[in-house]
Amino acid sequence: MLFQFITDYIKHRLTAKTRHGTHSPFVYKLADEVIYDFT
């Protein structure tokens, strides 16, 4: 299960170009404020 999560995450990071493809508001906010925050 953890291995599948890690491979899915890596695949997503390689293919996702922006955070606008995320579904839930929680995941969008997480991506916006944590993952893609380059400041």
N, CA, C and O atoms as CSV, one atom per row, in Angstrom:
chain,resi,resn,atom,element,x,y,z
A,1,MET,N,N,0.825,-1.191,0.000
A,1,MET,CA,C,0.000,0.000,0.000
A,1,MET,C,C,0.869,1.255,0.000
A,1,MET,O,O,0.632,2.171,-0.787
A,2,LEU,N,N,1.854,1.303,0.858
A,2,LEU,CA,C,2.728,2.467,0.905
A,2,LEU,C,C,3.522,2.592,-0.390
A,2,LEU,O,O,3.729,3.695,-0.896
A,3,PHE,N,N,3.963,1.461,-0.921
A,3,PHE,CA,C,4.708,1.487,-2.178
A,3,PHE,C,C,3.857,2.059,-3.302
A,3,PHE,O,O,4.352,2.843,-4.112
A,4,GLN,N,N,2.585,1.680,-3.363
A,4,GLN,CA,C,1.680,2.196,-4.392
A,4,GLN,C,C,1.489,3.700,-4.226
A,4,GLN,O,O,1.457,4.428,-5.218
A,5,PHE,N,N,1.362,4.172,-3.001
A,5,PHE,CA,C,1.222,5.604,-2.744
A,5,PHE,C,C,2.451,6.360,-3.228
A,5,PHE,O,O,2.334,7.408,-3.863
A,6,ILE,N,N,3.616,5.831,-2.928
A,6,ILE,CA,C,4.862,6.492,-3.326
A,6,ILE,C,C,4.992,6.527,-4.841
A,6,ILE,O,O,5.357,7.559,-5.403
A,7,THR,N,N,4.701,5.421,-5.508
A,7,THR,CA,C,4.809,5.414,-6.968
A,7,THR,C,C,3.776,6.337,-7.602
A,7,THR,O,O,4.077,7.014,-8.585
A,8,ASP,N,N,2.562,6.373,-7.058
A,8,ASP,CA,C,1.551,7.295,-7.582
A,8,ASP,C,C,1.969,8.746,-7.378
A,8,ASP,O,O,1.764,9.583,-8.257
A,9,TYR,N,N,2.554,9.044,-6.224
A,9,TYR,CA,C,3.008,10.404,-5.939
A,9,TYR,C,C,4.115,10.817,-6.902
A,9,TYR,O,O,4.092,11.924,-7.440
A,10,ILE,N,N,5.074,9.938,-7.117
A,10,ILE,CA,C,6.176,10.251,-8.036
A,10,ILE,C,C,5.653,10.439,-9.452
A,10,ILE,O,O,6.071,11.357,-10.157
A,11,LYS,N,N,4.739,9.570,-9.866
A,11,LYS,CA,C,4.152,9.699,-11.196
A,11,LYS,C,C,3.411,11.027,-11.334
A,11,LYS,O,O,3.503,11.692,-12.366
A,12,HIS,N,N,2.684,11.405,-10.300
A,12,HIS,CA,C,1.955,12.673,-10.322
A,12,HIS,C,C,2.916,13.853,-10.404
A,12,HIS,O,O,2.681,14.792,-11.165
A,13,ARG,N,N,3.993,13.812,-9.630
A,13,ARG,CA,C,4.956,14.919,-9.638
A,13,ARG,C,C,5.627,15.060,-10.997
A,13,ARG,O,O,5.987,16.166,-11.400
A,14,LEU,N,N,5.795,13.961,-11.698
A,14,LEU,CA,C,6.429,14.024,-13.009
A,14,LEU,C,C,5.471,14.500,-14.096
A,14,LEU,O,O,5.905,15.118,-15.069
A,15,THR,N,N,4.185,14.226,-13.952
A,15,THR,CA,C,3.237,14.560,-15.013
A,15,THR,C,C,2.424,15.814,-14.738
A,15,THR,O,O,2.000,16.478,-15.684
A,16,ALA,N,N,2.192,16.161,-13.486
A,16,ALA,CA,C,1.377,17.336,-13.175
A,16,ALA,C,C,2.206,18.599,-13.364
A,16,ALA,O,O,3.288,18.739,-12.795
A,17,LYS,N,N,1.695,19.490,-14.151
A,17,LYS,CA,C,2.418,20.734,-14.411
A,17,LYS,C,C,1.965,21.862,-13.496
A,17,LYS,O,O,2.757,22.747,-13.173
A,18,THR,N,N,0.716,21.847,-13.076
A,18,THR,CA,C,0.202,22.879,-12.178
A,18,THR,C,C,-0.618,22.233,-11.081
A,18,THR,O,O,-0.900,21.035,-11.124
A,19,ARG,N,N,-0.996,23.023,-10.109
A,19,ARG,CA,C,-1.803,22.518,-9.001
A,19,ARG,C,C,-3.290,22.563,-9.304
A,19,ARG,O,O,-4.087,22.158,-8.458
A,20,HIS,N,N,-3.697,23.037,-10.473
A,20,HIS,CA,C,-5.113,23.190,-10.801
A,20,HIS,C,C,-5.798,21.866,-11.095
A,20,HIS,O,O,-7.024,21.831,-11.202
A,21,GLY,N,N,-5.060,20.789,-11.227
A,21,GLY,CA,C,-5.669,19.492,-11.473
A,21,GLY,C,C,-6.091,18.764,-10.212
A,21,GLY,O,O,-6.653,17.671,-10.283
A,22,THR,N,N,-5.826,19.363,-9.052
A,22,THR,CA,C,-6.202,18.710,-7.799
A,22,THR,C,C,-7.693,18.855,-7.552
A,22,THR,O,O,-8.292,19.854,-7.950
A,23,HIS,N,N,-8.303,17.864,-6.896
A,23,HIS,CA,C,-9.761,17.852,-6.739
A,23,HIS,C,C,-10.222,18.573,-5.482
A,23,HIS,O,O,-10.928,19.579,-5.563
A,24,SER,N,N,-9.832,18.069,-4.333
A,24,SER,CA,C,-10.430,18.576,-3.097
A,24,SER,C,C,-9.813,19.911,-2.693
A,24,SER,O,O,-8.652,20.183,-3.000
A,25,PRO,N,N,-10.589,20.740,-2.005
A,25,PRO,CA,C,-10.057,22.025,-1.525
A,25,PRO,C,C,-8.868,21.851,-0.587
A,25,PRO,O,O,-7.943,22.664,-0.594
A,26,PHE,N,N,-8.892,20.780,0.227
A,26,PHE,CA,C,-7.770,20.537,1.133
A,26,PHE,C,C,-6.482,20.288,0.356
A,26,PHE,O,O,-5.441,20.866,0.669
A,27,VAL,N,N,-6.555,19.432,-0.650
A,27,VAL,CA,C,-5.358,19.100,-1.428
A,27,VAL,C,C,-4.890,20.311,-2.220
A,27,VAL,O,O,-3.686,20.532,-2.350
A,28,TYR,N,N,-5.824,21.105,-2.755
A,28,TYR,CA,C,-5.443,22.313,-3.491
A,28,TYR,C,C,-4.709,23.285,-2.569
A,28,TYR,O,O,-3.673,23.838,-2.936
A,29,LYS,N,N,-5.254,23.487,-1.372
A,29,LYS,CA,C,-4.617,24.405,-0.424
A,29,LYS,C,C,-3.255,23.876,-0.001
A,29,LYS,O,O,-2.298,24.641,0.111
A,30,LEU,N,N,-3.164,22.573,0.235
A,30,LEU,CA,C,-1.884,21.968,0.590
A,30,LEU,C,C,-0.865,22.185,-0.523
A,30,LEU,O,O,0.274,22.573,-0.262
A,31,ALA,N,N,-1.268,21.937,-1.743
A,31,ALA,CA,C,-0.358,22.123,-2.872
A,31,ALA,C,C,0.017,23.586,-3.036
A,31,ALA,O,O,1.174,23.907,-3.306
A,32,ASP,N,N,-0.952,24.467,-2.875
A,32,ASP,CA,C,-0.719,25.891,-3.077
A,32,ASP,C,C,0.187,26.480,-2.007
A,32,ASP,O,O,1.081,27.268,-2.317
A,33,GLU,N,N,-0.033,26.106,-0.756
A,33,GLU,CA,C,0.687,26.743,0.342
A,33,GLU,C,C,1.928,25.992,0.806
A,33,GLU,O,O,2.782,26.573,1.476
A,34,VAL,N,N,2.044,24.713,0.463
A,34,VAL,CA,C,3.180,23.937,0.960
A,34,VAL,C,C,4.061,23.435,-0.179
A,34,VAL,O,O,5.251,23.744,-0.233
A,35,ILE,N,N,3.477,22.668,-1.081
A,35,ILE,CA,C,4.278,21.993,-2.102
A,35,ILE,C,C,4.835,22.976,-3.129
A,35,ILE,O,O,6.013,22.906,-3.478
A,36,TYR,N,N,3.990,23.897,-3.617
A,36,TYR,CA,C,4.423,24.824,-4.656
A,36,TYR,C,C,4.821,26.186,-4.114
A,36,TYR,O,O,4.938,27.135,-4.889
A,37,ASP,N,N,5.031,26.314,-2.822
A,37,ASP,CA,C,5.452,27.581,-2.222
A,37,ASP,C,C,6.966,27.670,-2.297
A,37,ASP,O,O,7.675,27.051,-1.504
A,38,PHE,N,N,7.453,28.439,-3.250
A,38,PHE,CA,C,8.895,28.523,-3.477
A,38,PHE,C,C,9.522,29.752,-2.833
A,38,PHE,O,O,10.643,30.126,-3.179
A,39,THR,N,N,8.815,30.386,-1.902
A,39,THR,CA,C,9.379,31.583,-1.272
A,39,THR,C,C,10.194,31.228,-0.057
A,39,THR,O,O,10.744,32.114,0.598
